[in-house]
């Protein structure tokens, strides 16, 4: 029983639930509600709250903030809200006083055994089927001096991974109790270090709705957030919101000790509440018109392709986004963020793109986020495409043009040489006009969204039937080539060509100017059997089968070697502070075709060569790329008298392992004035200078 003396007015700030020595301060925003109730639960499965606290104005309301200080309440307390008001969608109001609502600033989320998304989609009470927020202490973890690593982008190699899928497969070697968890990833840190990557980019780990998927399937990827502060409890090896927080922080600390940064894939473009037929989890029930972009008659704008769009440039939502980012940096120690469908954040409160979006200004200029990695997926699902012109100075960009142009060239498409030259050189056509650093472009040929690398060279078309959407989902523009046979084959010639094409794609992605990103499992030939949108496949189709590491040891060795060769570049080893344009000029880049100084950029050309020097001038590098289906003889540059030897062949994707990639000490010389580059292959030559 709550006595009047145990309830104090509280303050509007800080938002969320903040525990102190004698109790907890609660505050939540709602402009349109007529009445707010704070619900305290003793059990996550309870059908009724143990205590209901009516936040009566004016004592418990200041402006649009409803607040209270409750004595005797501390960390671990389960709580939620109920909001009373009109249900009038045409005016943007969707109040349902029966719904249990999560705190938008809740640090932890508890899920009942009978949790049901469907129960939040219909009117009426859903206490026993609803998630509850958990009071948490931001200062209850011993970081032992840990701090974010602040590694320059120039020295960064990103490994995009799904936290659960990385270790969930029985072949992972992780003890069963830790498979698919934050703790399980810790077990694989030695593997990541040996591979040579420097940052782990985790697909969404904010608490999400796994039931936001076709019937009988689950939302495996996690792009369905219900909280912007709570780590997903389903990824913890022990039950409970506090266990998830502790385990996540232990993972970050362990990764930092190993020199690996943590980048979170964050979803601030939509929530799991979906469209008008979706569930009411929190934001919709607290203040629908503030949190979401609405169109005529109160319909949800759908620039995300997921049913709703966060109103990112509304003052309250801007604050929510910024406070979330600060929290993950200050309290959870992450090193950076990749923003899913980031172009949405450039839309104003009417859904129109603006030149200077307030929320992006907030993020760009915030001192807490200074030094934090910011990566934009610079497009949205409604056609807004901002690659090469995304807002601000600090943001790096997922370069979708790199993905598409490199795939097209390696596949053998006509008219791709000019675009390939730009991609190899850090995309100066996109980033050269502004003073951007050479690492501006996040270079990738595969990501979670689309084919894996093995499938890119094995399938002409997507095969998404397992998603139960009639194979209508997923992109049809894959720029893939099956090398003559759709799917798995025992044909040795087809498999050899696929290996070669895979190496070509990896060599271009990892050695081009920019920041390379590798998709989980591409280094060992992971396949999704042609599914290019496995968002709802929480099974062996998506999990990393670690037995592939032995079966594709040649490929794994090649990737490790590429990263090692990339790290030889002075532009990687040293923070030279040159812009992309300045670096390209300093290293004396020269473009060629099969004839020196004469790049063939005609429509029917399929070859390109590039020569460049190191920044110090002690090494010449020559890249020859042949996407033609016959061998070509490339004329080699004449070496200066101070060359210590002739050209040394470091990489030749047409040669069998281990001769496909060697160190300089073991490299063979390229004899004569020409070098033969086999059909569909990449050759890299080095020449050390005195």
C-alpha positions in Angstrom: 0.0 0.0 0.0 1.5 3.3 -1.1 1.1 6.0 1.6 0.7 9.7 0.6 4.0 10.4 2.4 5.8 8.0 0.0 4.7 10.0 -3.0 6.4 13.3 -3.7 5.8 15.7 -6.7 9.1 14.9 -8.4 10.6 16.9 -11.3 10.2 16.9 -15.1 14.0 16.2 -15.4 15.6 13.8 -15.8 13.3 11.8 -18.1 12.8 8.1 -17.4 13.3 6.4 -14.1 16.3 7.6 -12.0 16.9 5.7 -8.8 18.3 7.5 -5.7 19.2 6.4 -2.2 15.6 6.7 -0.9 13.5 6.2 -4.0 13.1 6.7 -7.7 12.3 9.7 -9.8 9.9 9.1 -12.7 9.2 11.5 -15.6 7.5 10.9 -19.0 6.4 13.2 -21.8 2.8 13.5 -23.1 1.3 16.7 -24.4 -2.1 15.3 -25.4 -3.0 13.0 -22.5 -5.6 14.1 -20.1 -4.4 11.7 -17.4 -1.3 9.5 -16.8 -1.0 6.6 -14.4 2.3 5.2 -13.2 2.0 1.4 -12.8 4.2 -0.6 -10.4 4.4 -4.4 -10.8 5.7 -7.0 -8.5 5.8 -9.6 -11.2 6.3 -9.4 -15.0 3.5 -11.9 -15.6 1.0 -10.1 -13.3 -2.5 -9.4 -14.7 -2.8 -6.3 -12.5 -0.3 -3.8 -11.2 0.6 -4.0 -7.5 0.2 -0.2 -7.2 -1.3 2.5 -9.5 -0.2 6.0 -9.0 -2.3 8.7 -10.5 -0.1 11.6 -11.6 -2.5 14.3 -10.9 -1.9 17.8 -12.3 -0.6 20.3 -11.3 1.3 18.5 -8.5 2.6 15.9 -10.9 2.6 17.8 -14.2 4.9 20.5 -15.4 4.2 21.7 -18.9 3.9 18.5 -20.9 5.9 16.3 -18.5 4.3 14.0 -15.9 6.4 13.2 -13.0 6.7 11.7 -9.5 9.2 10.7 -6.9 8.3 7.4 -5.2 10.0 6.5 -1.9 11.0 3.0 -1.3 11.3 2.1 -5.1 14.7 1.1 -6.3 16.6 -0.7 -9.1 14.8 -3.8 -10.3 11.3 -2.4 -9.9 9.0 -3.2 -12.8 6.9 -0.3 -14.0 4.9 1.1 -16.9 2.3 3.8 -17.7 -1.3 4.1 -18.8 -2.4 7.2 -20.7 -5.9 8.4 -20.9 -7.2 10.6 -23.7 -9.2 10.7 -26.9 -9.1 8.1 -29.6 -9.4 10.3 -32.7 -7.0 9.2 -35.4 -8.0 12.1 -37.7 -6.5 14.4 -35.1 -3.5 12.1 -34.5 -4.8 10.8 -31.2 -4.7 7.1 -30.5 -5.1 6.8 -26.7 -6.1 3.4 -25.2 -6.3 3.5 -21.4 -6.2 -0.3 -21.3 -2.7 -0.5 -22.7 0.4 -1.0 -20.7 3.0 1.4 -22.1 6.7 1.2 -21.9 8.7 4.2 -20.7 10.5 5.7 -23.8 13.5 6.3 -21.6 13.4 2.9 -19.8 16.9 1.4 -19.3 15.6 -2.2 -19.2 12.7 -4.2 -20.6 11.2 -7.2 -19.0 9.1 -9.7 -21.1 6.4 -11.9 -19.7 6.1 -15.5 -20.6 2.8 -14.9 -22.3 4.0 -11.8 -24.2 1.9 -11.3 -27.3 2.2 -8.6 -29.9 -1.4 -9.4 -31.0 -2.7 -8.4 -27.5 -1.4 -4.9 -28.1 -3.1 -4.6 -31.4 -6.7 -4.7 -30.1 -8.5 -2.4 -27.5 -8.5 -3.4 -23.9 -6.1 -4.4 -21.1 -3.0 -6.5 -21.8 -1.1 -6.4 -18.5 -0.1 -10.0 -18.5 0.9 -10.0 -22.1 2.8 -6.7 -22.1 6.5 -5.9 -21.6 7.3 -3.7 -18.6 10.1 -1.2 -18.1 12.7 -1.8 -15.3 14.3 0.7 -13.0 18.0 0.5 -13.5 21.1 2.2 -12.1 23.4 3.8 -14.7 26.4 3.5 -12.3 26.3 -0.1 -11.2 29.0 -1.6 -13.4 32.8 -1.6 -12.8 34.4 -0.6 -16.1 37.9 -0.9 -14.7 39.1 2.2 -16.5 37.6 1.2 -19.9 37.0 4.0 -22.4 36.0 4.1 -26.1 39.0 3.4 -28.3 38.7 6.4 -30.7 40.5 4.6 -33.6 40.7 6.8 -36.8 38.5 5.6 -39.6 41.6 5.3 -41.8 42.7 2.4 -39.5 39.3 0.8 -39.3 38.1 -2.5 -40.9 34.5 -3.1 -40.0 33.0 -6.6 -39.4 29.2 -6.4 -39.7 27.7 -9.2 -37.6 24.4 -10.4 -36.1 25.1 -10.9 -32.4 22.9 -14.1 -32.1 23.8 -15.6 -35.5 27.5 -15.2 -34.9 27.7 -18.0 -32.3 24.2 -19.6 -32.3 25.1 -22.5 -34.5 26.2 -25.7 -32.6 29.5 -25.7 -34.7 30.6 -22.4 -33.0 32.3 -24.2 -30.2 30.7 -21.9 -27.7 29.1 -23.6 -24.7 25.4 -24.2 -25.3 24.4 -21.8 -22.5 26.3 -18.9 -24.2 25.5 -19.5 -27.8 23.9 -16.6 -29.5 24.6 -14.2 -26.6 26.7 -11.2 -25.7 28.8 -13.6 -23.6 29.1 -15.9 -26.6 30.7 -13.2 -28.7 33.4 -12.8 -26.1 34.4 -16.3 -26.8 35.1 -15.4 -30.4 37.3 -12.4 -29.8 40.5 -14.3 -30.6 39.0 -15.2 -34.0 38.1 -11.6 -34.8 41.6 -10.4 -33.8 43.3 -13.1 -35.9 41.1 -12.1 -38.9 42.4 -8.6 -38.6 39.2 -6.6 -38.3 39.2 -3.6 -35.9 35.5 -2.9 -35.3 32.4 -5.1 -34.8 29.3 -3.5 -36.2 26.4 -5.2 -34.4 23.0 -5.4 -36.1 20.3 -4.0 -33.8 20.7 -4.8 -30.1 18.1 -2.4 -28.8 15.2 -4.3 -27.3 13.0 -5.2 -30.3 9.8 -7.1 -31.1 10.7 -10.6 -32.4 7.0 -11.2 -33.2 7.0 -8.5 -35.9 7.3 -11.0 -38.7 5.1 -13.3 -40.8 3.1 -15.9 -38.9 5.3 -18.7 -37.6 8.5 -16.8 -38.1 10.4 -14.2 -36.0 12.0 -10.9 -36.6 15.6 -12.1 -36.5 17.4 -9.0 -37.7 15.9 -6.8 -35.0 14.8 -3.8 -37.1 11.7 -3.5 -34.9 12.7 -1.4 -31.9 10.4 -1.0 -28.8 13.1 0.7 -26.7 16.0 3.0 -27.5 17.8 2.5 -24.2 17.5 -1.2 -23.2 19.8 -3.8 -24.6 17.8 -6.8 -26.1 17.3 -9.2 -23.2 17.0 -12.1 -25.5 20.7 -11.9 -26.3 21.8 -12.4 -22.7 22.8 -15.9 -21.4 20.9 -15.2 -18.2 17.3 -14.1 -17.8 16.3 -10.5 -16.9 16.9 -7.0 -18.0 19.8 -6.4 -15.6 21.6 -9.5 -16.8 21.4 -8.1 -20.4 22.8 -4.8 -19.3 25.7 -6.4 -17.4 26.5 -8.9 -20.1 26.4 -6.2 -22.8 28.8 -4.1 -20.9 31.1 -7.0 -20.2 31.2 -7.7 -23.9 32.1 -4.1 -24.7 34.8 -4.1 -22.1 36.3 -7.4 -23.4 36.2 -6.2 -27.0 38.0 -2.9 -26.0 40.7 -4.9 -24.2 41.3 -6.7 -27.4 41.5 -3.5 -29.4 38.1 -3.9 -31.1 35.6 -1.1 -31.3 31.8 -1.6 -31.0 29.5 0.1 -33.5 25.8 -0.3 -33.1 23.3 -0.4 -35.9 20.6 1.9 -34.6 17.0 2.3 -35.9 15.7 5.8 -35.3 13.5 5.8 -38.4 10.6 3.7 -37.2 9.4 1.5 -34.4 7.7 -1.9 -34.0 4.3 -0.2 -33.5 3.8 -0.2 -37.3 0.8 1.3 -39.0 -2.7 1.8 -37.8 -3.2 -1.9 -37.5 -0.1 -2.4 -35.4 0.4 -2.7 -31.6 0.5 0.0 -29.0 3.7 -0.5 -27.0 4.6 3.0 -25.9 5.1 6.0 -28.1 1.7 5.6 -29.9 -0.1 5.4 -26.6 1.7 8.3 -24.9 1.6 10.9 -27.7 1.1 9.6 -31.2 1.1 12.9 -33.0 4.4 14.0 -31.4 6.4 10.8 -32.0 5.3 9.9 -35.6 5.0 11.6 -39.0 1.3 11.7 -39.9 -0.4 12.4 -43.2 -4.0 13.2 -44.0 -6.7 11.8 -41.8 -4.0 10.7 -39.3 -2.5 8.0 -41.5 1.1 7.1 -40.8 3.8 8.3 -43.3 5.8 5.2 -44.3 9.2 6.4 -45.5 10.7 3.5 -43.6 8.8 0.7 -45.5 7.9 -0.7 -42.0 4.5 1.0 -41.5 5.5 4.2 -39.6 8.1 6.9 -39.5 9.6 8.6 -36.4 9.1 12.3 -36.4 12.8 12.8 -36.0 12.9 16.6 -36.2 10.2 17.1 -33.6 11.8 18.7 -30.6 10.8 15.9 -28.2 11.9 13.2 -30.6 15.2 15.0 -31.3 15.9 15.0 -27.6 15.0 11.3 -27.3 17.4 10.4 -30.1 20.2 12.5 -28.7 19.7 11.3 -25.2 19.8 7.7 -26.4 23.0 8.2 -28.3 24.6 9.9 -25.3 23.5 7.0 -23.1 25.1 4.3 -25.2 28.3 6.3 -25.3 28.5 7.4 -21.7 26.9 4.5 -19.9 27.4 1.6 -22.3 30.8 2.8 -23.7 30.1 2.0 -27.4 32.4 3.6 -30.0 29.9 4.5 -32.8 26.7 4.1 -34.6 25.5 3.1 -38.0 22.1 4.8 -38.7 19.6 2.6 -40.5 17.8 4.6 -43.3 19.5 7.8 -42.0 18.0 9.9 -44.8 14.7 9.8 -42.9 16.3 12.1 -40.3 16.7 14.8 -42.9 12.9 15.0 -43.3 11.0 17.7 -41.5 7.7 17.4 -39.6 5.8 17.3 -42.9 8.0 14.6 -44.3 9.9 16.9 -46.7 13.7 16.8 -47.0 15.5 19.9 -45.6 19.0 21.1 -46.1 19.9 21.6 -42.5 18.0 19.0 -40.4 17.9 19.9 -36.7 18.4 16.4 -35.4 21.4 15.8 -37.6 22.9 19.2 -36.5 22.3 18.0 -32.9 24.2 14.8 -33.4 27.0 16.4 -35.4 27.7 19.1 -32.9 27.1 17.3 -29.6 30.2 17.3 -27.4 29.4 14.0 -25.8 29.4 12.4 -29.3 32.6 14.1 -30.4 35.0 11.4 -31.5 32.2 8.9 -31.9 31.9 7.1 -35.2 28.9 8.2 -37.2 27.9 6.2 -40.2 24.8 6.9 -42.3 22.8 4.6 -44.5 22.1 7.6 -46.7 18.8 6.6 -48.2 15.3 5.6 -47.1 12.5 3.4 -48.4 10.6 6.3 -50.0 13.2 7.1 -52.6 15.4 9.6 -50.9 19.0 8.8 -51.9 21.7 11.0 -50.4 24.9 9.0 -51.0 27.7 11.5 -51.7 25.7 14.5 -50.3 24.6 13.4 -46.8 24.5 16.2 -44.3 27.4 17.4 -42.2 31.1 17.0 -41.9 31.6 14.1 -39.6 29.3 11.5 -41.1 30.7 8.6 -43.1 28.4 6.9 -45.6 27.5 3.4 -46.6 28.5 3.7 -50.2 25.7 2.0 -52.1 27.3 3.2 -55.3 30.5 1.2 -54.4 28.5 -2.0 -53.9 26.6 -1.6 -57.2 29.5 -0.5 -59.4 31.9 -3.1 -58.1 29.4 -5.9 -58.5 28.6 -4.7 -62.0 32.2 -4.6 -63.1 33.2 -8.0 -61.7 30.0 -9.5 -63.2 31.3 -8.3 -66.6 28.7 -5.6 -67.3 29.4 -3.1 -70.0 30.0 0.5 -69.4 31.4 0.1 -65.8 35.1 1.0 -66.0 34.8 4.8 -65.3 32.7 4.1 -62.3 35.1 1.4 -61.0 38.0 3.8 -61.2 36.2 6.2 -59.0 35.3 3.5 -56.5 38.9 2.3 -56.3 40.1 5.8 -55.5 37.7 6.5 -52.6 34.8 7.8 -54.9 36.1 11.3 -55.6 33.1 11.8 -57.9 31.0 11.6 -54.7 33.3 13.0 -52.1 36.0 15.0 -53.9 34.2 18.3 -54.0 34.2 18.8 -50.3 37.2 18.4 -47.9 36.4 14.8 -47.0 39.0 12.4 -45.6 39.9 9.3 -47.7 38.0 7.1 -45.3 34.7 8.9 -46.1 33.3 6.0 -48.1 32.3 2.8 -46.2 33.2 0.3 -48.9 31.2 -2.9 -49.1 30.0 -5.4 -51.7 27.7 -7.3 -49.3 25.8 -6.5 -46.1 23.1 -8.1 -44.1 20.6 -6.7 -46.6 21.0 -8.7 -49.7 23.0 -11.7 -50.9 25.9 -13.0 -48.9 29.2 -13.0 -51.0 28.9 -16.8 -51.6 25.3 -16.3 -52.9 26.3 -13.3 -55.0 28.4 -15.6 -57.2 26.0 -18.5 -57.0 22.5 -17.2 -57.8 21.0 -15.0 -60.6 17.8 -14.4 -58.7 16.6 -14.3 -55.1 15.0 -17.3 -53.5 13.0 -15.9 -50.6 10.2 -18.4 -50.5 11.0 -19.4 -46.9 9.9 -15.9 -45.8 6.3 -16.7 -46.7 5.8 -13.6 -48.7 5.5 -15.2 -52.2 9.2 -14.3 -53.0 8.0 -10.7 -53.4 10.2 -9.3 -50.6 13.9 -8.4 -51.1 15.6 -6.5 -53.8 15.5 -7.7 -57.5 18.5 -5.5 -58.4 21.3 -7.8 -57.1 23.8 -7.5 -59.9 24.7 -11.1 -59.2 25.9 -13.9 -61.5 25.7 -17.6 -60.8 28.7 -18.4 -63.0 26.7 -20.8 -65.1 24.6 -22.8 -62.6 21.9 -21.6 -60.2 22.8 -22.6 -56.7 25.1 -25.4 -55.3 26.9 -27.5 -57.9 29.6 -30.2 -58.0 31.0 -28.8 -61.3 34.6 -28.1 -60.5 34.9 -25.4 -63.2 31.9 -23.5 -61.9 33.2 -23.7 -58.3 36.6 -22.5 -59.4 35.1 -19.5 -61.2 33.0 -18.7 -58.1 36.1 -18.8 -55.9 37.9 -16.4 -58.3 35.0 -14.0 -58.5 34.7 -14.0 -54.7 38.4 -13.1 -54.4 38.0 -10.4 -57.0 35.2 -8.8 -55.0 37.0 -9.1 -51.7 40.3 -7.6 -53.1 38.5 -4.6 -54.5 36.5 -4.0 -51.4 39.4 -4.3 -48.9 42.1 -2.6 -51.0 40.2 0.4 -52.4 40.6 3.8 -50.7 37.9 4.2 -48.0 36.8 2.2 -45.0 36.2 -1.4 -45.8 33.3 -3.4 -44.3 33.1 -7.2 -44.3 29.9 -9.2 -43.8 29.9 -11.9 -41.1 30.8 -15.2 -42.7 31.9 -13.9 -46.1 35.4 -14.8 -45.2 34.4 -18.5 -45.0 31.7 -18.8 -47.7 28.5 -18.5 -45.7 25.4 -19.0 -47.8 21.7 -18.2 -47.2 20.7 -20.5 -50.1 19.8 -17.5 -52.3 17.7 -15.7 -49.7 18.5 -12.0 -50.0 16.2 -10.8 -47.2 16.6 -13.3 -44.3 15.1 -10.8 -41.8 12.8 -13.5 -40.4 15.0 -16.6 -40.5 16.2 -17.3 -37.0 17.6 -20.7 -37.9 20.6 -22.3 -39.6 19.8 -20.4 -42.8 21.1 -17.2 -41.1 23.4 -18.6 -38.4 27.1 -18.8 -39.1 28.1 -22.4 -39.6 31.7 -22.5 -38.2 32.5 -25.8 -40.0 32.8 -23.6 -43.1 36.0 -22.2 -41.7 37.8 -25.5 -42.4 36.0 -26.2 -45.7 36.9 -22.7 -47.0 40.3 -22.2 -45.3 41.7 -20.9 -48.6 39.2 -18.1 -48.7 39.7 -17.3 -45.0 43.5 -17.1 -45.5 42.9 -14.8 -48.5 40.8 -12.4 -46.5 43.4 -12.3 -43.6 46.1 -11.6 -46.2 44.1 -8.8 -47.8 43.7 -7.0 -44.5 47.4 -7.4 -43.7 48.3 -5.9 -47.1 45.8 -3.1 -46.6 47.5 -2.3 -43.3 50.9 -1.8 -45.1 49.6 1.4 -46.6 51.0 4.5 -44.9 47.6 6.2 -45.3 46.3 3.5 -43.0 49.2 3.3 -40.5 49.5 7.1 -40.0 46.9 9.8 -39.4 48.1 12.0 -42.2 45.1 14.4 -42.1 45.0 14.7 -45.9 41.7 15.1 -47.7 40.7 12.5 -50.3 41.7 14.8 -53.1 45.0 15.7 -51.5 45.9 12.0 -50.9 45.1 11.0 -54.5 47.3 13.8 -55.7 50.2 12.9 -53.3 50.3 9.2 -54.3 50.5 10.1 -58.0 47.7 8.0 -59.2 47.8 7.0 -62.8 45.1 5.1 -64.7 45.9 2.6 -67.5 44.2 0.1 -69.8 46.2 -2.8 -71.2 48.3 0.0 -72.6 50.1 2.4 -70.2 48.5 5.8 -69.8 45.5 4.9 -71.9 42.6 3.7 -69.8 39.9 2.3 -72.0 36.6 3.7 -70.7 34.6 2.8 -73.7 31.2 1.0 -73.3 32.7 -2.4 -74.1 35.8 -2.2 -72.0 36.2 -4.6 -69.1 39.7 -3.9 -67.9 41.5 -1.2 -65.8 44.9 -0.8 -64.3 46.0 1.7 -61.6 49.5 2.7 -60.5 50.2 4.6 -57.2 53.0 5.2 -54.8 53.1 5.2 -51.1 53.0 8.6 -49.3 56.7 8.3 -48.5 57.6 7.2 -52.0 59.3 4.0 -50.9 56.8 1.6 -52.6 55.1 1.5 -56.0 51.8 -0.4 -56.3 50.2 -1.6 -59.6 46.6 -3.0 -59.7 45.4 -4.8 -62.8 41.7 -5.8 -63.1 40.4 -8.0 -65.9 36.6 -8.6 -65.9 36.8 -9.9 -69.5 36.2 -13.6 -70.2 39.6 -14.0 -71.8 43.2 -13.3 -70.6 44.7 -9.9 -71.3 48.3 -8.8 -71.4 48.8 -5.5 -69.4 51.8 -3.3 -70.2 53.7 -2.6 -67.0 55.2 0.8 -65.9 58.9 1.1 -66.2 60.5 1.2 -62.7 62.9 3.9 -61.7 66.6 3.1 -61.1 66.1 3.1 -57.4 63.8 0.1 -57.4 65.2 -2.7 -55.3 63.9 -5.3 -57.6 61.4 -5.7 -60.4 57.6 -5.8 -60.0 56.7 -8.5 -57.4 53.4 -10.3 -57.8 51.6 -10.1 -54.4 48.0 -11.0 -55.4 46.8 -13.0 -58.4 43.2 -14.3 -57.9 43.6 -16.7 -60.8 46.4 -18.7 -59.1 45.7 -21.5 -56.7 46.4 -21.1 -53.0 48.8 -20.3 -51.5 50.1 -18.5 -54.6 47.0 -16.3 -54.9 48.3 -14.0 -52.1 51.9 -13.9 -50.8 54.1 -11.7 -48.7 56.7 -9.6 -50.4 59.5 -11.9 -49.2 57.9 -14.9 -51.0 56.7 -12.9 -54.1 57.7 -13.9 -57.6 58.8 -11.2 -60.0 56.7 -10.2 -62.9 59.0 -10.7 -65.9 59.2 -8.5 -68.9 57.3 -5.4 -70.1 53.9 -7.0 -69.9 52.0 -9.1 -67.4 49.4 -11.6 -68.3 46.2 -11.2 -66.3 43.9 -14.2 -66.6 40.2 -14.0 -67.4 38.1 -12.6 -64.6 40.9 -11.9 -62.2 42.7 -9.3 -60.2 46.5 -8.9 -60.0 48.4 -6.7 -57.5 52.1 -5.9 -58.0 54.5 -4.2 -55.6 57.9 -2.6 -56.3 59.9 -1.6 -53.2 62.1 1.5 -53.8 65.4 2.5 -52.1 
